[in-house]
Amino acid sequence: MSGPNKPAMLIDMTLRHEAASLYWQGFKVTEISEKLKTPYQTIDSWKRRDAWDDASIAKRIKTCSHARLVQLIAKPEKTDHDFKEIDSLGKLLERTARIQKFENGGAPSDLNPKLKKRGKPAKGKNAFTEEQVEQLIEAYNDSLFDYQKTWEQAKKHRIRNILKSRQIGATWYFAREAFIDALLTGDNQIFISASKSQAHVFKDYIIDFVRDVTGVELKGDPIKLANGAKLYFLGTNSKTAQSYHGHLYFDEYFWVHKFQVLRKVASGMAMHKKWRQTYISTPSTLDHDAYPFWSGKLFNKGRPKDQIAKFDLSHKNLKDGKVCADGQWRQMVTVEDAVAGGCTLFDIETLKGEYSTQEYKNLLMCEFIDAAASIFSLKELQNCQVDAWDVWKDFAPERARPLGDLPVWIGYDPSRSIDNASLVIVAPPTVKGGQFRIIKKYSWKNISFDAQAKNIKAITESYNVQSINIDASGMGLGVYELVKQFFPKTRKIIYSVESKTRMVIKGQHLIQNRRIKWDAGWSDLVASLLSIHRSQTANSRHITYSAGRTSETGHADIAWALFNALDEIEIQASENIGGRKKGSITWSN
């Protein structure tokens, strides 16, 4: 029976498509007849007339999708899930139609409409056609998770101040947001990070986005679009920053040195009322000079008591974003918020198993580090930061030999069951009393011993490696044995109270005397060093050093990789280091 609201033709086609779908799933005509309560002759006739046996994959997908779409459309009351499925099926049918057209002698542009839309390239450097602009806007809108849509909606506020979890796509999102804004308005965009190399992460995201969507390769630094908009990528030591103006993006501001000084310079670039300021960061420590800016204490400074504003910085209050008393729009986005907002990149239970409780809270739940327990102070570590892009002129990462023939040391903390494998490359000083430079760092996750060894071998082919020191405690022994096969001078370090104390004291000596330097954008290294604290051994007889992990050596894998590299001092102190004479290093602990 057709019923008052369902035309007979609609029911017939739906039944016919359903019958075809069942046939392609492996049901026989007799079974389909019984299942659909339709005469055998009718089913058999459809099979022959519609050539079910000869149907292409595209046609089968189209028929099955169409049958389901008709069922959903015919429902008198639809749920949100129904509407989402209708939208998905519509897109699937559109793709299938393009495949069928291509199979019937169509052009490549039938498979990918973007090829047709591109047509002739736009004239001028960094120029786009109208079709390419539409493609970029569509790709931008289609890529957003719910919390990123909230950031986009908050563009109406002059100052956005976002405390966030690591790895939720904030830098990636704001790079795209700024580019689309520049493309549509012609407004300048300014990106500031602790170092220029870190600021160039924004640039790389923008270049990749544009290339992937349109095929256009953006050029220049700054990038100047055909409409006049300029995109600047700056480190915090830029001496000409005051001369720029535009919308400001200040990345990882809780990890830069002298934030209050830099903020005055940065905010000066966005002083006019038309410019927005966006501050994005993971939390560092409560004694960082950016905290008064986040907490509202800076706003209240010098105000009469009856004008003091209250700031509720709880996650509950800031989870969805809120305009506070100082006019700033603040938001706190944890990794759990990101997952709830549609992000499919994380498995929360796995993360809880991989990180200690304190690390999980700091790295992923926006809680500040308890610096009181650390063996290092944040200020000490900030004194060791440099803008490597501007300072290390002899280091060129894009070259096959980034440091030429200068000697380097490698320290390696192998992967275990619950953490990353981390490698640090240190260039020792070439003059007495010189500085140790951390040239490069790597972190690898969930890879075999063989893969770890292959990665290390590739590094030995790009650098003049003089030593490789590996933590060979427990499972690390497997990596050590593989690396020693191609680098016989590899040295194994067995962690003990004595060895860890020796390495930490050397690290403290270098850091306190500012004899070790690394790129200012490496907030993960700083966080790793801050997580190391003194603790007692199991029998309470000795003081050792750890980072809160359940295994015995601590979870600060980047820091321990660094200490492993620096332990080469123990060997080289009485030998030649980087061209120096024997005995040129002395230690007083």
KAJO-V237812 format. One record per run of one state. SS is the DSSP state (~ for helix, > for strand, _ for the rest). FROM is the first residue (numbers start at 0). TO is the last residue. If there is no record, write none. Layout:
BEGIN
SS | FROM | TO
SS | FROM | TO
END
This chain:
BEGIN
_ | 0 | 6
~ | 7 | 23
_ | 24 | 27
~ | 28 | 35
_ | 36 | 38
~ | 39 | 48
_ | 49 | 50
~ | 51 | 53
_ | 54 | 55
~ | 56 | 73
_ | 74 | 78
~ | 79 | 102
_ | 103 | 106
~ | 107 | 110
_ | 111 | 111
~ | 112 | 117
_ | 118 | 128
~ | 129 | 141
_ | 142 | 144
~ | 145 | 155
_ | 156 | 157
> | 158 | 163
_ | 164 | 168
~ | 169 | 184
_ | 185 | 187
> | 188 | 192
_ | 193 | 194
~ | 195 | 213
_ | 214 | 221
> | 222 | 223
_ | 224 | 228
> | 229 | 234
_ | 235 | 239
~ | 240 | 242
_ | 243 | 245
> | 246 | 250
_ | 251 | 251
~ | 252 | 254
_ | 255 | 257
~ | 258 | 268
_ | 269 | 275
> | 276 | 280
_ | 281 | 283
> | 284 | 284
_ | 285 | 289
~ | 290 | 294
_ | 295 | 295
~ | 296 | 299
_ | 300 | 303
~ | 304 | 306
_ | 307 | 313
~ | 314 | 317
_ | 318 | 320
> | 321 | 322
_ | 323 | 327
> | 328 | 332
_ | 333 | 333
~ | 334 | 339
_ | 340 | 346
~ | 347 | 353
_ | 354 | 355
~ | 356 | 363
_ | 364 | 367
> | 368 | 368
_ | 369 | 369
~ | 370 | 372
> | 373 | 373
_ | 374 | 376
~ | 377 | 381
_ | 382 | 383
> | 384 | 385
_ | 386 | 386
~ | 387 | 390
_ | 391 | 405
> | 406 | 412
_ | 413 | 419
> | 420 | 426
_ | 427 | 434
> | 435 | 443
_ | 444 | 447
~ | 448 | 459
_ | 460 | 462
> | 463 | 470
_ | 471 | 474
~ | 475 | 485
_ | 486 | 489
> | 490 | 492
_ | 493 | 495
~ | 496 | 511
_ | 512 | 514
> | 515 | 518
_ | 519 | 521
~ | 522 | 529
_ | 530 | 531
> | 532 | 535
_ | 536 | 541
> | 542 | 545
_ | 546 | 555
~ | 556 | 565
_ | 566 | 567
~ | 568 | 571
_ | 572 | 588
END
